[in-house]
Amino acid sequence: MALNKGNVLEFRVVSRFESVKQLMRRYELMYEVVNVAITAPNTTTKTFLKHISPLVVLMYNGDTTKAMKVLSLAVDFQKFIDTGAVSQDIRKYLPTH
């Protein structure tokens, strides 16, 4: 999510955290996002998601079902960004106007 605050654009990648452990995992995720953007900007979405999958599983306390759902949504959102195709899974996250 991005929020336009006039002369600043605020990016919100994750929801609020409720523990130090959650904060640490989200920091690790943001580190990976920035790291790949700087050191390997041509990395494919598939490769990046495979790389961060163990971290996402940790973020969901080992619940692989939830983690895989989030990673699947990431793929669908990337397709939407690249082609404009809206899957049924991401439709509910998009504005209706």
N, C-alpha and C positions, 0 to 999 in steps of 0.2 A: 504494500500500500504506500502511496506517496501523498503527502499533504502539502499543497502550495501555501506557504506562509509569506507571501509577498516576495521579498528578495531572497528567500531561502526555501529550499525544497527538502522536506523532512521525509525520510524513508522509514517505514515501519515494517520490518521483516518478520518479527515475531511478536506474540502477545506479551503482556506483562508477566514477569516471573514472580514466583512465590517462595523461592529458596535460593541460597547461594549456589547449590548444585545446578539448578536451572540456569542461573546467570552464567556459570562456568561453561555449560554446554552451549549456550547461545553465543558466548564469546568465541568458542571453538568453531562454531558454524560460520560466524561472520569472518573469522580469520581465514577459513578455507575459501570463502567467497572472494574476499579481497586478494588472497594469495593467488588463486587461479586467474583472476582478472589481470593481475600484474605480471605473473611469471609464465602463464600459459593461456593467453587470451583466446587461442583458437581451439581450446578443449571443447569437445562436444558435450552436449547436455547429458547424454547417456554415460559418458566416461566420468563426468563430474559427479553425477548422482550415484554411480557405482562406488566412487571414492568416498563419498560422505555417508553412504548407507549405514555403516556401523555406528557413526555418530548419531544419526537420526534414530536408530534403534535405541541407543542410550538415552536420547532425549525423551523417548517414550517408555522409559524404564523397562526395556526389554520386550515390549509389546510389538512383535514384528508385524502383526496385522495392521495396527495403526500406522506404524512407520512406513510400511509398503503402500498404504493408502495415500499418505502424504507425498511420497515419492511419485506415485502414479499421478496425483494431481499436478505435481511439478511438470511432468511430461506433457500433460494436457494443456497447462498454461503456456508452456513453451511453444506448443503447436499453435495455440491461439495467437501468440505474439508473432510467430513466423508467418502464419497463413490466414489468420482470422477465423479458423475453424473452431467452433464452440462445441465441446463435448457435453453430453448430458451431465457429467460429473462436475463440471465447472460452471455450468449455467447459473446456478444459485448464487455464485459469488460475483456475478457481473451485474452492473446496473441494468435496469429494464427499459430505460428511455433511449 
